[in-house]
């Protein structure tokens, strides 16, 4: 029964073009705004020790957003969706590039320089 339903939906969607209504756009924008506020609040309350792994994870999520926006760009003809997808690609690429630059910089802070010797403990002055 389920396979027949999936097969009938696949054949009907293949013959008819995908159409979006204004209700779909409003729903998607509402989900986007709620996710934005939730993300800001979550990141605001993260301790400083977790910021580097969190930034690396954010880069991975941005790459998924980039691929999704590129798929939307390739499949839609609606000008509103084209503009939103182009903005999504621009923002995701900015986040990916700057995130990798910042993570590299933070990792470099924790690496010891090759010419730097470990500090010797100070000896107490003789009495």
N, C-alpha and C positions, 0 to 999 in steps of 0.2 A: 504494500500500500504506500509506504513512505517513498520507495524508489520510483513508483509510478508518478507520485506527486512531484518529486524532484525532476524527473524526466520531462513531465509536461511543462513545468516552469522553465526549464532550460530551453525547450523548443519554442515556447511562446516569447521568451525574452530575446532569443536569437533573431526572431523575425521582426519584432517591434523595437524601435529605438527607445533608449532610456530617457524618460522625461522627469524633470524635477519640478516640484511645485514650490510656491513661496513658503508653504508650511514646512517643507523639508529644509529650506534654507534657514528659517527662523529656529527650527529645532536644532540644527547643526550649530548655528551661532550660539545658541543658549548653552549647549553642551561644551563648546569651546570656551566660553566665558567662565562657566563654572569650573572647568578643568584648570583654567589659568589661575583663578583665585585659589583653588585648592593647592596647586603646585607652588604658588608663591608662599602660602602659609606653611606648607611642609618644609620648604627649603629654609624659610626664616627660622624655624625651630630646630634645625639640625645643629649638632655640636660641631665645633671647629675641626675635630679630629676626622670627621667623616666627609668633609668637603671634597677632598681629592677623589675618593672613590665615587662620590655622588656626581662629580663633574664628568668622570669617565662614563658613568651610566647615562648621563644626560646626552653625551655625544652619541651613544648607541641609539637612544630614543630619537634623537634628531635625524639620524640616518634613516630610520624607519619612516619618519615624517617626510623626509626628502623623497624617498621612493614612492610613497603614497601620493605626494603632490605631483610628481612626474607622471604617474599613471593617470591622474585626473587631467593633467595638461594634454596628454596624448589622446584621451577619449572624449572630451567634452567640446561642445561648440558654443555653449552659453558664455557670453562675455563676462558675466559676474563671476562665474566659477573659474574662468580663465585668469581673471585678475587675482582672485583669492589664492589660486594655486601658484601663480607666479610670485605673489608675496610670500607664500609658504615656502617656496623653493629658496627665495632670497634669505629669509630669516633662518631657515634650517641650515643653509650653507654657511651663513655668518656664525651661527652657534657652533657648528662642527669645527670650522677653522679656528675660531678664537678659543674654543674649548681645548683642542689639541695643543695649541700654543701655550695656554696656561698650564695644562697638565705637564707638559714637557718642562716648563720653567719651574714648577713645584718639585718635580722629580729631580731636576738638576740641583736644587737647593739641598736635597738630602744626600747627594753623592759627595764623597770626599774628593778633593782635588788631588791629582797624582803627586804633585810636588809638595804637598802639605804633610808635615810629619805630625804624628799624634802629640798632643801636649803632655809634657812631663809634669808630674805633680811637684808642687813647690816644696822644697825642703825647709824644715824649720831652722831658723838661725841657731847656731851653737851658742851656749851660754858660758 
